[in-house]
Amino acid sequence: MNIIENDFSWKGSLEKRTATDHIILHHRAGEGDAKSIHQGHLKNGWSGMGYHFYIRKDGSIFRGRPIDTVGAHTLGKNAVSVGICFEGNYHDYDKKMPKAQLDSGKELISYLRGLFPDAQVKRHCDFQATACPGQYFPFDEVSASSIVLLETPEEITKELSKKHFNIDDPRGFILALTKAKKENSPMYWGYYKLVNPTKNRLV
């Protein structure tokens, strides 16, 4: 996954977030690049772009606020959430999300779930009286994303041992891998990529 960094100048200092209870999804209700969002939010009197990530229709993922800072995207939940904004208007005229954007959304959410395994994926409208992210936003598909993995930890253990290294304690390894699978953690993704280097995709 490629996250494009921005050289945004922030107005004032950004407050650090101490908890991550939610991953909140938004639509822009329009089109344009990440810099235009940043400038618009500065004009609102904010520190700058209120989202942590912005996904364009072509699938490009842009960094907004640093991931460990408080955003400005969902009133009352900014201190305990990561905000993702999708380019487009998924309430009025964008009735089907482009595949590139959808795939990037799934990948980013899976990545964030690895960082914050207890965080719940929510819509902006779950917390405020708004249509965001819109009636046509494919929330169920995006929020159910997970990495395609081998069927069992035993299968992964066998493949790893055969292809990459010897495992002295298969039972202990399987227990650790089972826990990592349950948590959808980066450890599990890393082992999966070793076993299936050309099959690293999301569903």
N, C-alpha and C positions, 0 to 999 in steps of 0.2 A: 504494500500500500504506500502510495506516495502522497505526502501531505506538503502542499506548497506553502512555504513560509512567506510572511509579509513583514515589511519594515515599518509597520504602523508606529506613529508617535501618539502616545497616550496622554490625555489631559489629566494631570494629577497622577497620583499613585494608585495602583490596583490592589485591592484587598485580597488576601489569600483566603481560599475556601478551606474549611476544616472538615467538611463532610460532603459526601456525594450520594444522595439518596435517589436521585432521578437522572435520567437522560431524556431531555425534553426536545421534541421534534416540532419544527416550525416550517412554514413556507414563506417565501418572500412576498408573495402576492404581486409579483412583478419579475422583471429580469434585470440583469446587470452584473457587474463584477463586484468582487469583495471590497475594493477600495471605495466604490460608491456607497456601499452600506456604511463603511467606516465614516465617511464624510457626513452622511445623513445623520448618523447617531451623534457625531460631534455637534452638529447643528441643534440636536435635541437637548444639548447641555450635558450629555453623558461623557464618560471618559473616552469613548470611541466605540468601535464595533462591539455590540453586546453579546454576540454569539461566540462560541468557542470554535466552531467549524462552519464552513459554508460549502455546500456541494452544488456545483453548476450542472446544467443539463448535459454537458458533455462528459460528466463523470469526474471532473477535476475537483479535488478537495483542497480547500484553502484554510489555513490557520487563522483564527480570529484572536480572541483573548487567549492568553496562556491558560492551559488546561487546569492549572491549580489555583486560578483566581476566580473571584466572584463575577458572574456575568451580569447582563442587563437585558433579559429576554422574557422572563416570566415573573410578574410581580408576586412577591411573597415566597418565591422558591429559588431566587437567584443564588442565595448563599449555600444551597445544598444540591446544586444541579449543574449538569453540563448541557449547554444549548447547541443544537445543530439546526441550521437553516438550509432549506432546499430551494434553489432557484425555481421560479415559476409561480403560477397562480393555480393551485389545485382545488380551488373552490368554485371558480367561475368558468375558465376556458381551457385549462390544461387538464384533460380528462384521463390521460394515460402518461405515466412517468416514463421517460426514455430509459432504455435498458441500462445504458452506461451510468446514468445517475442512480438508478435503483441498485445496481450492483455495488457502486461505491458506497451508498448508504448502508447496505447490508455489511459490507466489509468494515466500515468505520464503527458501526454499532457493535459488531463482534469484537473488534479491538477494544472498544471502551468497556464492554462487559468483562473482558479479561482483566482490565485495570481496576474496575469497580464491580466485582461480582454480585454485590448486594443491591446495586442500583436497578430501579425499575424504569423501563422505557415508557414514556408517557407522551401525550399530545399537549400542546399549549392549551387547547380548549378543555383539558381535564382539570385545569386550575383557574381559568379565567373565562369570562363571558366573551368568547371570540369564536369565529369559525375556523381559525388557524389550527392545524395545517390544511384544512379544506376537506370537503366531502369526497373529493376524488383522490385524496392522498392515500396511497396503498399501505396504510399503517400496519395492518395485520401481517402482511408479507415482509415488510421491513423489520418490524419488531420481533418476528419469529426467526430472524436470521441466525444461522449457526454454521460453523465450519463443517464441511463434509468430512467425516472421519471413518476410519476402519471400524468394523463391527464391534470388536471386543479388545480390551487391553491385552489379552493373550495373543491375539492376532498381531497387534503392533509389536509386542515383545519379540515374537518369533521373527518378524521381518527385520526389526532393528538388529537383533543378534546375528541374523544371517548376512545383512548388508553392511553393517557399520561397526559393531563392536560386540564383545562377549559380555553377557550379563551374568555375574556371579550369583546374584540372589534374585532369581526370576519372581519368586513369590512377593518379596519386598518391593520389587520394581512394579509389579502388577498392582499392588495395593496403592503405591504412590501415584501410578498413572490413572488408576480408577478415581482417586480423589481429584486429580488434576482435570480429568474428563468431566466430573460432576461440576467443578467450578468453572469449566470452560476457560481454563487458564492458559497463559502464553506457553507454559511448559508443554502442555498437550499439543498446542499448535506447532511448536518447534519439532517435536517428535513426529508429528504427522507429516510435516514438510520433508523431513529426512526420508520417510518411507515413500511418500508420494510427491516427489519434487515437481512433477508436471501436472498434478491434479489438485493444486491449491486453489480451490474455488469455494464459493459460498452458495447456500441455498436459502 
